[in-house]
Amino acid sequence: MKKKRFNVLTNVAIGFFAMFLLLLIERVGILYKGSNESVTLLPTDNVVHMKELPREKKCLLIINKDDATSKLIYPQYVQILTDMRVGFDTIDISEVKINKWQLSGNGTNYETVVIATSDYSAIGEDILVLTDWVKEGGRLLVGVTPVRSEIFDIIGPKLGIVEMGDELSVVNDFISDEDYMLGAGKTYYVDDAYESSLVVQLDSSAAVYAHTSDNTPLVWSYKYGAGKFVVCNFSYVSKAYRGIYSSAYTLLEDVFVYPVINASTFYLDDFPSPTPAGDGEYIKRDYGMGIAQFYSAVWWPKVLALGDKHNIPYTGLIIETYEDDTGEELPTNKSTADYYYYGNMLLNKGGEVGYHGYNHQPLCGPDYVYEDDIGYKVWESYTAMYNSLDELTKFSTGVFPGTELSVYVPPSDVLSPEGRQLIGDEFPGIKTIASIYFEGPDAYSQEYEVSEDGIVETPRIVSSCIIDDYMKLAAFSELNFHFVTSHFMHPDDLLDEDRGAAIGWKQLSQNLDDYMTWIDESAPDIRHLTGSGMAGAVQRFVNVIPKTQVEDKKVIITTKGLIDDVYYLIRVPEGGLISADGGKLKKLNGTLYLLDAYEDTVTITRE
């Protein structure tokens, strides 16, 4: 009898163990195996240069503080030239007259000039000083659409303009020549289009690089004497269009070399997190199931499949609870099954997890006043803010032991100055903050940079699965400026009409697939990295100070601050490059090359 009972108990135990194994197999990834990140985060003291510019000032940036357009475009050009490591001086023509001595006297010998104003009347007849300088070999970028005036009409023919209309035309879209910008061959539509370009007919010898769908030239170059003009007939002046202006600048020189980040990252905000209860209206409509079942049976398998298809390692950002407590006493979430299931599966696919929030309340203390009232609360004290992040880190490292979490994404991209200080002072494990690239109410808007406290700033550019015209053009722009793409979405986008819930997951997932395919086709050589990998790429990007020497048959690139390797884009408007010694060279289109430089000095052979 005892033996029989023992056998029964043994069989029951074996049955339970078998069920456990089946569940383990079903939940692929419950035991995290680890992954090899191709780009590692560096110790803070490895980064000693913060986008330092060369001592030699090769560019003169001309602005006019009395011109509204100039006030808007000026900070964009400052950031463009800084990120491309172009040493520059700035003069304000509302205060200073232009003369030949400024261009090539007093120890200066500028190679390029950028006119970042639309009103040439303030320049007056001194504009001829600039055109004469170009004729003698200078390179000048008309950096924003000029307003027609007697002064501008004087130089029109020197820019390759044969005829010019009196009115500006509406720029509804942007089309790049196949051999100019990455992502060419598509029409990128402009949001809130307005009259912003000159109606011109160009000389047949002008080289047009970009135009509208009705063939209005937007970017062209024209040789004048021994020099060259490049004209940017485009007047949208926000961050979203920087890549258009930076690409125009690269056309000035025979060979132009600038550092880039070379990274593509996809973030899953609020993931893993508690699964909302109930039935989402549009999930029920399309799939006849509740939210939890939809996440596990439909949404997550599709997201994983897209990651596999496009070789994307996702970065998931943990929310511990959706309770809105903002006091100092915060309970720990004891329900961890979904975190193990989703989080470890993500990790086993080569992704990583990071921090989003104890709950979805931004790190804003009691004195913070929201610019935009969207229902968020403030924390009752500094201690409460600290406790929330402390609890989140303990919870996350408890669920994922042995996993390094270094990425923080502010809830709704909102982070107060006090909250930002808290992270830098109290949480050394947080190495990078990924918020948002663009300005907005309460937004923690970022540049790609390393802050003074060593935290790497890695803004996101595109969000959700709607991916509207503005986002498409912004993604196109940043791909050409920093050679970077960055996207984020939430699993609960399917519960919010503003984020596309009514469209349905079938179409939204197709939109996401199309966007990923666009990246693959536009930049097949871009690196797909996690959030920490993106941060490591930014560290290397900010630390380099390149110097380029162009000779008849070769280009010599010397890099100060090289840590292990760094990437450069190289524009060669005419001719070509053959090979590189000290780096790996890849031709991207007819005029653009990608260089992976792994030696301090790289010598490139020219055609």
Secondary structure as a PSIPRED ss2 file (coil, helix, strand):
# PSIPRED VFORMAT (PSIPRED V4.0)

   1 M C   1.000  0.000  0.000
   2 K H   0.000  1.000  0.000
   3 K H   0.000  1.000  0.000
   4 K H   0.000  1.000  0.000
   5 R H   0.000  1.000  0.000
   6 F H   0.000  1.000  0.000
   7 N H   0.000  1.000  0.000
   8 V H   0.000  1.000  0.000
   9 L H   0.000  1.000  0.000
  10 T H   0.000  1.000  0.000
  11 N H   0.000  1.000  0.000
  12 V H   0.000  1.000  0.000
  13 A H   0.000  1.000  0.000
  14 I H   0.000  1.000  0.000
  15 G H   0.000  1.000  0.000
  16 F H   0.000  1.000  0.000
  17 F H   0.000  1.000  0.000
  18 A H   0.000  1.000  0.000
  19 M H   0.000  1.000  0.000
  20 F H   0.000  1.000  0.000
  21 L H   0.000  1.000  0.000
  22 L H   0.000  1.000  0.000
  23 L H   0.000  1.000  0.000
  24 L H   0.000  1.000  0.000
  25 I H   0.000  1.000  0.000
  26 E H   0.000  1.000  0.000
  27 R C   1.000  0.000  0.000
  28 V C   1.000  0.000  0.000
  29 G C   1.000  0.000  0.000
  30 I C   1.000  0.000  0.000
  31 L C   1.000  0.000  0.000
  32 Y C   1.000  0.000  0.000
  33 K C   1.000  0.000  0.000
  34 G C   1.000  0.000  0.000
  35 S C   1.000  0.000  0.000
  36 N C   1.000  0.000  0.000
  37 E C   1.000  0.000  0.000
  38 S C   1.000  0.000  0.000
  39 V C   1.000  0.000  0.000
  40 T C   1.000  0.000  0.000
  41 L C   1.000  0.000  0.000
  42 L C   1.000  0.000  0.000
  43 P C   1.000  0.000  0.000
  44 T H   0.000  1.000  0.000
  45 D H   0.000  1.000  0.000
  46 N H   0.000  1.000  0.000
  47 V C   1.000  0.000  0.000
  48 V C   1.000  0.000  0.000
  49 H C   1.000  0.000  0.000
  50 M C   1.000  0.000  0.000
  51 K C   1.000  0.000  0.000
  52 E C   1.000  0.000  0.000
  53 L C   1.000  0.000  0.000
  54 P C   1.000  0.000  0.000
  55 R C   1.000  0.000  0.000
  56 E C   1.000  0.000  0.000
  57 K C   1.000  0.000  0.000
  58 K C   1.000  0.000  0.000
  59 C E   0.000  0.000  1.000
  60 L E   0.000  0.000  1.000
  61 L E   0.000  0.000  1.000
  62 I E   0.000  0.000  1.000
  63 I E   0.000  0.000  1.000
  64 N C   1.000  0.000  0.000
  65 K C   1.000  0.000  0.000
  66 D C   1.000  0.000  0.000
  67 D C   1.000  0.000  0.000
  68 A H   0.000  1.000  0.000
  69 T H   0.000  1.000  0.000
  70 S H   0.000  1.000  0.000
  71 K H   0.000  1.000  0.000
  72 L H   0.000  1.000  0.000
  73 I H   0.000  1.000  0.000
  74 Y H   0.000  1.000  0.000
  75 P H   0.000  1.000  0.000
  76 Q H   0.000  1.000  0.000
  77 Y H   0.000  1.000  0.000
  78 V H   0.000  1.000  0.000
  79 Q H   0.000  1.000  0.000
  80 I H   0.000  1.000  0.000
  81 L H   0.000  1.000  0.000
  82 T H   0.000  1.000  0.000
  83 D H   0.000  1.000  0.000
  84 M C   1.000  0.000  0.000
  85 R C   1.000  0.000  0.000
  86 V C   1.000  0.000  0.000
  87 G C   1.000  0.000  0.000
  88 F E   0.000  0.000  1.000
  89 D E   0.000  0.000  1.000
  90 T E   0.000  0.000  1.000
  91 I E   0.000  0.000  1.000
  92 D E   0.000  0.000  1.000
  93 I C   1.000  0.000  0.000
  94 S C   1.000  0.000  0.000
  95 E C   1.000  0.000  0.000
  96 V C   1.000  0.000  0.000
  97 K C   1.000  0.000  0.000
  98 I C   1.000  0.000  0.000
  99 N C   1.000  0.000  0.000
 100 K H   0.000  1.000  0.000
 101 W H   0.000  1.000  0.000
 102 Q H   0.000  1.000  0.000
 103 L H   0.000  1.000  0.000
 104 S H   0.000  1.000  0.000
 105 G C   1.000  0.000  0.000
 106 N C   1.000  0.000  0.000
 107 G C   1.000  0.000  0.000
 108 T C   1.000  0.000  0.000
 109 N C   1.000  0.000  0.000
 110 Y C   1.000  0.000  0.000
 111 E C   1.000  0.000  0.000
 112 T E   0.000  0.000  1.000
 113 V E   0.000  0.000  1.000
 114 V E   0.000  0.000  1.000
 115 I E   0.000  0.000  1.000
 116 A C   1.000  0.000  0.000
 117 T C   1.000  0.000  0.000
 118 S C   1.000  0.000  0.000
 119 D C   1.000  0.000  0.000
 120 Y H   0.000  1.000  0.000
 121 S H   0.000  1.000  0.000
 122 A H   0.000  1.000  0.000
 123 I C   1.000  0.000  0.000
 124 G H   0.000  1.000  0.000
 125 E H   0.000  1.000  0.000
 126 D H   0.000  1.000  0.000
 127 I H   0.000  1.000  0.000
 128 L H   0.000  1.000  0.000
 129 V H   0.000  1.000  0.000
 130 L H   0.000  1.000  0.000
 131 T H   0.000  1.000  0.000
 132 D H   0.000  1.000  0.000
 133 W H   0.000  1.000  0.000
 134 V H   0.000  1.000  0.000
 135 K H   0.000  1.000  0.000
 136 E C   1.000  0.000  0.000
 137 G C   1.000  0.000  0.000
 138 G C   1.000  0.000  0.000
 139 R E   0.000  0.000  1.000
 140 L E   0.000  0.000  1.000
 141 L E   0.000  0.000  1.000
 142 V E   0.000  0.000  1.000
 143 G C   1.000  0.000  0.000
 144 V C   1.000  0.000  0.000
 145 T C   1.000  0.000  0.000
 146 P C   1.000  0.000  0.000
 147 V C   1.000  0.000  0.000
 148 R C   1.000  0.000  0.000
 149 S C   1.000  0.000  0.000
 150 E H   0.000  1.000  0.000
 151 I H   0.000  1.000  0.000
 152 F H   0.000  1.000  0.000
 153 D H   0.000  1.000  0.000
 154 I H   0.000  1.000  0.000
 155 I H   0.000  1.000  0.000
 156 G H   0.000  1.000  0.000
 157 P H   0.000  1.000  0.000
 158 K H   0.000  1.000  0.000
 159 L H   0.000  1.000  0.000
 160 G C   1.000  0.000  0.000
 161 I E   0.000  0.000  1.000
 162 V E   0.000  0.000  1.000
 163 E E   0.000  0.000  1.000
 164 M E   0.000  0.000  1.000
 165 G E   0.000  0.000  1.000
 166 D E   0.000  0.000  1.000
 167 E E   0.000  0.000  1.000
 168 L E   0.000  0.000  1.000
 169 S E   0.000  0.000  1.000
 170 V E   0.000  0.000  1.000
 171 V C   1.000  0.000  0.000
 172 N C   1.000  0.000  0.000
 173 D E   0.000  0.000  1.000
 174 F E   0.000  0.000  1.000
 175 I E   0.000  0.000  1.000
 176 S E   0.000  0.000  1.000
 177 D C   1.000  0.000  0.000
 178 E C   1.000  0.000  0.000
 179 D C   1.000  0.000  0.000
 180 Y C   1.000  0.000  0.000
 181 M C   1.000  0.000  0.000
 182 L C   1.000  0.000  0.000
 183 G C   1.000  0.000  0.000
 184 A C   1.000  0.000  0.000
 185 G C   1.000  0.000  0.000
 186 K C   1.000  0.000  0.000
 187 T C   1.000  0.000  0.000
 188 Y E   0.000  0.000  1.000
 189 Y E   0.000  0.000  1.000
 190 V C   1.000  0.000  0.000
 191 D C   1.000  0.000  0.000
 192 D C   1.000  0.000  0.000
 193 A C   1.000  0.000  0.000
 194 Y C   1.000  0.000  0.000
 195 E E   0.000  0.000  1.000
 196 S E   0.000  0.000  1.000
 197 S E   0.000  0.000  1.000
 198 L E   0.000  0.000  1.000
 199 V E   0.000  0.000  1.000
 200 V E   0.000  0.000  1.000
 201 Q E   0.000  0.000  1.000
 202 L E   0.000  0.000  1.000
 203 D C   1.000  0.000  0.000
 204 S C   1.000  0.000  0.000
 205 S C   1.000  0.000  0.000
 206 A C   1.000  0.000  0.000
 207 A E   0.000  0.000  1.000
 208 V E   0.000  0.000  1.000
 209 Y E   0.000  0.000  1.000
 210 A E   0.000  0.000  1.000
 211 H E   0.000  0.000  1.000
 212 T C   1.000  0.000  0.000
 213 S C   1.000  0.000  0.000
 214 D C   1.000  0.000  0.000
 215 N C   1.000  0.000  0.000
 216 T C   1.000  0.000  0.000
 217 P E   0.000  0.000  1.000
 218 L E   0.000  0.000  1.000
 219 V E   0.000  0.000  1.000
 220 W E   0.000  0.000  1.000
 221 S E   0.000  0.000  1.000
 222 Y E   0.000  0.000  1.000
 223 K E   0.000  0.000  1.000
 224 Y E   0.000  0.000  1.000
 225 G C   1.000  0.000  0.000
 226 A C   1.000  0.000  0.000
 227 G E   0.000  0.000  1.000
 228 K E   0.000  0.000  1.000
 229 F E   0.000  0.000  1.000
 230 V E   0.000  0.000  1.000
 231 V E   0.000  0.000  1.000
 232 C E   0.000  0.000  1.000
 233 N C   1.000  0.000  0.000
 234 F C   1.000  0.000  0.000
 235 S C   1.000  0.000  0.000
 236 Y C   1.000  0.000  0.000
 237 V C   1.000  0.000  0.000
 238 S C   1.000  0.000  0.000
 239 K H   0.000  1.000  0.000
 240 A H   0.000  1.000  0.000
 241 Y H   0.000  1.000  0.000
 242 R H   0.000  1.000  0.000
 243 G H   0.000  1.000  0.000
 244 I H   0.000  1.000  0.000
 245 Y H   0.000  1.000  0.000
 246 S H   0.000  1.000  0.000
 247 S H   0.000  1.000  0.000
 248 A H   0.000  1.000  0.000
 249 Y H   0.000  1.000  0.000
 250 T H   0.000  1.000  0.000
 251 L C   1.000  0.000  0.000
 252 L C   1.000  0.000  0.000
 253 E C   1.000  0.000  0.000
 254 D C   1.000  0.000  0.000
 255 V C   1.000  0.000  0.000
 256 F E   0.000  0.000  1.000
 257 V E   0.000  0.000  1.000
 258 Y E   0.000  0.000  1.000
 259 P E   0.000  0.000  1.000
 260 V E   0.000  0.000  1.000
 261 I C   1.000  0.000  0.000
 262 N C   1.000  0.000  0.000
 263 A E   0.000  0.000  1.000
 264 S E   0.000  0.000  1.000
 265 T E   0.000  0.000  1.000
 266 F E   0.000  0.000  1.000
 267 Y E   0.000  0.000  1.000
 268 L E   0.000  0.000  1.000
 269 D C   1.000  0.000  0.000
 270 D C   1.000  0.000  0.000
 271 F C   1.000  0.000  0.000
 272 P C   1.000  0.000  0.000
 273 S C   1.000  0.000  0.000
 274 P C   1.000  0.000  0.000
 275 T C   1.000  0.000  0.000
 276 P C   1.000  0.000  0.000
 277 A C   1.000  0.000  0.000
 278 G C   1.000  0.000  0.000
 279 D C   1.000  0.000  0.000
 280 G C   1.000  0.000  0.000
 281 E H   0.000  1.000  0.000
 282 Y H   0.000  1.000  0.000
 283 I H   0.000  1.000  0.000
 284 K H   0.000  1.000  0.000
 285 R H   0.000  1.000  0.000
 286 D H   0.000  1.000  0.000
 287 Y H   0.000  1.000  0.000
 288 G C   1.000  0.000  0.000
 289 M C   1.000  0.000  0.000
 290 G C   1.000  0.000  0.000
 291 I H   0.000  1.000  0.000
 292 A H   0.000  1.000  0.000
 293 Q H   0.000  1.000  0.000
 294 F H   0.000  1.000  0.000
 295 Y H   0.000  1.000  0.000
 296 S H   0.000  1.000  0.000
 297 A H   0.000  1.000  0.000
 298 V H   0.000  1.000  0.000
 299 W H   0.000  1.000  0.000
 300 W H   0.000  1.000  0.000
 301 P H   0.000  1.000  0.000
 302 K H   0.000  1.000  0.000
 303 V H   0.000  1.000  0.000
 304 L H   0.000  1.000  0.000
 305 A H   0.000  1.000  0.000
 306 L H   0.000  1.000  0.000
 307 G H   0.000  1.000  0.000
 308 D H   0.000  1.000  0.000
 309 K H   0.000  1.000  0.000
 310 H H   0.000  1.000  0.000
 311 N C   1.000  0.000  0.000
 312 I C   1.000  0.000  0.000
 313 P C   1.000  0.000  0.000
 314 Y C   1.000  0.000  0.000
 315 T E   0.000  0.000  1.000
 316 G E   0.000  0.000  1.000
 317 L E   0.000  0.000  1.000
 318 I E   0.000  0.000  1.000
 319 I E   0.000  0.000  1.000
 320 E C   1.000  0.000  0.000
 321 T C   1.000  0.000  0.000
 322 Y C   1.000  0.000  0.000
 323 E C   1.000  0.000  0.000
 324 D C   1.000  0.000  0.000
 325 D C   1.000  0.000  0.000
 326 T C   1.000  0.000  0.000
 327 G C   1.000  0.000  0.000
 328 E C   1.000  0.000  0.000
 329 E C   1.000  0.000  0.000
 330 L C   1.000  0.000  0.000
 331 P C   1.000  0.000  0.000
 332 T C   1.000  0.000  0.000
 333 N C   1.000  0.000  0.000
 334 K C   1.000  0.000  0.000
 335 S C   1.000  0.000  0.000
 336 T C   1.000  0.000  0.000
 337 A H   0.000  1.000  0.000
 338 D H   0.000  1.000  0.000
 339 Y H   0.000  1.000  0.000
 340 Y H   0.000  1.000  0.000
 341 Y H   0.000  1.000  0.000
 342 Y H   0.000  1.000  0.000
 343 G H   0.000  1.000  0.000
 344 N H   0.000  1.000  0.000
 345 M H   0.000  1.000  0.000
 346 L H   0.000  1.000  0.000
 347 L H   0.000  1.000  0.000
 348 N H   0.000  1.000  0.000
 349 K C   1.000  0.000  0.000
 350 G C   1.000  0.000  0.000
 351 G C   1.000  0.000  0.000
 352 E E   0.000  0.000  1.000
 353 V E   0.000  0.000  1.000
 354 G E   0.000  0.000  1.000
 355 Y E   0.000  0.000  1.000
 356 H E   0.000  0.000  1.000
 357 G E   0.000  0.000  1.000
 358 Y C   1.000  0.000  0.000
 359 N C   1.000  0.000  0.000
 360 H C   1.000  0.000  0.000
 361 Q C   1.000  0.000  0.000
 362 P C   1.000  0.000  0.000
 363 L E   0.000  0.000  1.000
 364 C C   1.000  0.000  0.000
 365 G C   1.000  0.000  0.000
 366 P C   1.000  0.000  0.000
 367 D C   1.000  0.000  0.000
 368 Y C   1.000  0.000  0.000
 369 V C   1.000  0.000  0.000
 370 Y C   1.000  0.000  0.000
 371 E C   1.000  0.000  0.000
 372 D C   1.000  0.000  0.000
 373 D C   1.000  0.000  0.000
 374 I C   1.000  0.000  0.000
 375 G C   1.000  0.000  0.000
 376 Y C   1.000  0.000  0.000
 377 K C   1.000  0.000  0.000
 378 V C   1.000  0.000  0.000
 379 W C   1.000  0.000  0.000
 380 E C   1.000  0.000  0.000
 381 S C   1.000  0.000  0.000
 382 Y H   0.000  1.000  0.000
 383 T H   0.000  1.000  0.000
 384 A H   0.000  1.000  0.000
 385 M H   0.000  1.000  0.000
 386 Y H   0.000  1.000  0.000
 387 N H   0.000  1.000  0.000
 388 S H   0.000  1.000  0.000
 389 L H   0.000  1.000  0.000
 390 D H   0.000  1.000  0.000
 391 E H   0.000  1.000  0.000
 392 L H   0.000  1.000  0.000
 393 T H   0.000  1.000  0.000
 394 K H   0.000  1.000  0.000
 395 F H   0.000  1.000  0.000
 396 S H   0.000  1.000  0.000
 397 T H   0.000  1.000  0.000
 398 G H   0.000  1.000  0.000
 399 V H   0.000  1.000  0.000
 400 F C   1.000  0.000  0.000
 401 P C   1.000  0.000  0.000
 402 G C   1.000  0.000  0.000
 403 T C   1.000  0.000  0.000
 404 E C   1.000  0.000  0.000
 405 L C   1.000  0.000  0.000
 406 S C   1.000  0.000  0.000
 407 V E   0.000  0.000  1.000
 408 Y E   0.000  0.000  1.000
 409 V C   1.000  0.000  0.000
 410 P C   1.000  0.000  0.000
 411 P H   0.000  1.000  0.000
 412 S H   0.000  1.000  0.000
 413 D H   0.000  1.000  0.000
 414 V E   0.000  0.000  1.000
 415 L E   0.000  0.000  1.000
 416 S C   1.000  0.000  0.000
 417 P H   0.000  1.000  0.000
 418 E H   0.000  1.000  0.000
 419 G H   0.000  1.000  0.000
 420 R H   0.000  1.000  0.000
 421 Q H   0.000  1.000  0.000
 422 L H   0.000  1.000  0.000
 423 I H   0.000  1.000  0.000
 424 G H   0.000  1.000  0.000
 425 D H   0.000  1.000  0.000
 426 E H   0.000  1.000  0.000
 427 F C   1.000  0.000  0.000
 428 P C   1.000  0.000  0.000
 429 G C   1.000  0.000  0.000
 430 I C   1.000  0.000  0.000
 431 K C   1.000  0.000  0.000
 432 T E   0.000  0.000  1.000
 433 I E   0.000  0.000  1.000
 434 A C   1.000  0.000  0.000
 435 S C   1.000  0.000  0.000
 436 I E   0.000  0.000  1.000
 437 Y C   1.000  0.000  0.000
 438 F C   1.000  0.000  0.000
 439 E C   1.000  0.000  0.000
 440 G C   1.000  0.000  0.000
 441 P C   1.000  0.000  0.000
 442 D C   1.000  0.000  0.000
 443 A E   0.000  0.000  1.000
 444 Y C   1.000  0.000  0.000
 445 S E   0.000  0.000  1.000
 446 Q C   1.000  0.000  0.000
 447 E C   1.000  0.000  0.000
 448 Y C   1.000  0.000  0.000
 449 E E   0.000  0.000  1.000
 450 V E   0.000  0.000  1.000
 451 S C   1.000  0.000  0.000
 452 E C   1.000  0.000  0.000
 453 D C   1.000  0.000  0.000
 454 G C   1.000  0.000  0.000
 455 I C   1.000  0.000  0.000
 456 V E   0.000  0.000  1.000
 457 E E   0.000  0.000  1.000
 458 T C   1.000  0.000  0.000
 459 P C   1.000  0.000  0.000
 460 R E   0.000  0.000  1.000
 461 I C   1.000  0.000  0.000
 462 V E   0.000  0.000  1.000
 463 S E   0.000  0.000  1.000
 464 S C   1.000  0.000  0.000
 465 C C   1.000  0.000  0.000
 466 I C   1.000  0.000  0.000
 467 I C   1.000  0.000  0.000
 468 D C   1.000  0.000  0.000
 469 D H   0.000  1.000  0.000
 470 Y H   0.000  1.000  0.000
 471 M H   0.000  1.000  0.000
 472 K H   0.000  1.000  0.000
 473 L H   0.000  1.000  0.000
 474 A H   0.000  1.000  0.000
 475 A H   0.000  1.000  0.000
 476 F H   0.000  1.000  0.000
 477 S H   0.000  1.000  0.000
 478 E H   0.000  1.000  0.000
 479 L H   0.000  1.000  0.000
 480 N H   0.000  1.000  0.000
 481 F H   0.000  1.000  0.000
 482 H C   1.000  0.000  0.000
 483 F C   1.000  0.000  0.000
 484 V E   0.000  0.000  1.000
 485 T E   0.000  0.000  1.000
 486 S E   0.000  0.000  1.000
 487 H E   0.000  0.000  1.000
 488 F E   0.000  0.000  1.000
 489 M E   0.000  0.000  1.000
 490 H C   1.000  0.000  0.000
 491 P H   0.000  1.000  0.000
 492 D H   0.000  1.000  0.000
 493 D H   0.000  1.000  0.000
 494 L H   0.000  1.000  0.000
 495 L H   0.000  1.000  0.000
 496 D C   1.000  0.000  0.000
 497 E H   0.000  1.000  0.000
 498 D H   0.000  1.000  0.000
 499 R H   0.000  1.000  0.000
 500 G C   1.000  0.000  0.000
 501 A H   0.000  1.000  0.000
 502 A H   0.000  1.000  0.000
 503 I H   0.000  1.000  0.000
 504 G C   1.000  0.000  0.000
 505 W H   0.000  1.000  0.000
 506 K H   0.000  1.000  0.000
 507 Q H   0.000  1.000  0.000
 508 L H   0.000  1.000  0.000
 509 S H   0.000  1.000  0.000
 510 Q H   0.000  1.000  0.000
 511 N H   0.000  1.000  0.000
 512 L H   0.000  1.000  0.000
 513 D H   0.000  1.000  0.000
 514 D H   0.000  1.000  0.000
 515 Y H   0.000  1.000  0.000
 516 M H   0.000  1.000  0.000
 517 T H   0.000  1.000  0.000
 518 W H   0.000  1.000  0.000
 519 I H   0.000  1.000  0.000
 520 D H   0.000  1.000  0.000
 521 E H   0.000  1.000  0.000
 522 S H   0.000  1.000  0.000
 523 A C   1.000  0.000  0.000
 524 P C   1.000  0.000  0.000
 525 D C   1.000  0.000  0.000
 526 I C   1.000  0.000  0.000
 527 R C   1.000  0.000  0.000
 528 H E   0.000  0.000  1.000
 529 L C   1.000  0.000  0.000
 530 T C   1.000  0.000  0.000
 531 G H   0.000  1.000  0.000
 532 S H   0.000  1.000  0.000
 533 G H   0.000  1.000  0.000
 534 M H   0.000  1.000  0.000
 535 A H   0.000  1.000  0.000
 536 G H   0.000  1.000  0.000
 537 A H   0.000  1.000  0.000
 538 V H   0.000  1.000  0.000
 539 Q H   0.000  1.000  0.000
 540 R H   0.000  1.000  0.000
 541 F H   0.000  1.000  0.000
 542 V H   0.000  1.000  0.000
 543 N H   0.000  1.000  0.000
 544 V C   1.000  0.000  0.000
 545 I E   0.000  0.000  1.000
 546 P E   0.000  0.000  1.000
 547 K E   0.000  0.000  1.000
 548 T E   0.000  0.000  1.000
 549 Q E   0.000  0.000  1.000
 550 V E   0.000  0.000  1.000
 551 E C   1.000  0.000  0.000
 552 D C   1.000  0.000  0.000
 553 K C   1.000  0.000  0.000
 554 K E   0.000  0.000  1.000
 555 V E   0.000  0.000  1.000
 556 I E   0.000  0.000  1.000
 557 I E   0.000  0.000  1.000
 558 T E   0.000  0.000  1.000
 559 T E   0.000  0.000  1.000
 560 K E   0.000  0.000  1.000
 561 G C   1.000  0.000  0.000
 562 L C   1.000  0.000  0.000
 563 I C   1.000  0.000  0.000
 564 D C   1.000  0.000  0.000
 565 D C   1.000  0.000  0.000
 566 V E   0.000  0.000  1.000
 567 Y E   0.000  0.000  1.000
 568 Y E   0.000  0.000  1.000
 569 L E   0.000  0.000  1.000
 570 I E   0.000  0.000  1.000
 571 R E   0.000  0.000  1.000
 572 V C   1.000  0.000  0.000
 573 P C   1.000  0.000  0.000
 574 E C   1.000  0.000  0.000
 575 G C   1.000  0.000  0.000
 576 G C   1.000  0.000  0.000
 577 L E   0.000  0.000  1.000
 578 I E   0.000  0.000  1.000
 579 S E   0.000  0.000  1.000
 580 A E   0.000  0.000  1.000
 581 D E   0.000  0.000  1.000
 582 G C   1.000  0.000  0.000
 583 G E   0.000  0.000  1.000
 584 K E   0.000  0.000  1.000
 585 L E   0.000  0.000  1.000
 586 K E   0.000  0.000  1.000
 587 K E   0.000  0.000  1.000
 588 L C   1.000  0.000  0.000
 589 N C   1.000  0.000  0.000
 590 G C   1.000  0.000  0.000
 591 T C   1.000  0.000  0.000
 592 L E   0.000  0.000  1.000
 593 Y E   0.000  0.000  1.000
 594 L E   0.000  0.000  1.000
 595 L E   0.000  0.000  1.000
 596 D E   0.000  0.000  1.000
 597 A E   0.000  0.000  1.000
 598 Y C   1.000  0.000  0.000
 599 E C   1.000  0.000  0.000
 600 D C   1.000  0.000  0.000
 601 T E   0.000  0.000  1.000
 602 V E   0.000  0.000  1.000
 603 T E   0.000  0.000  1.000
 604 I E   0.000  0.000  1.000
 605 T E   0.000  0.000  1.000
 606 R E   0.000  0.000  1.000
 607 E C   1.000  0.000  0.000
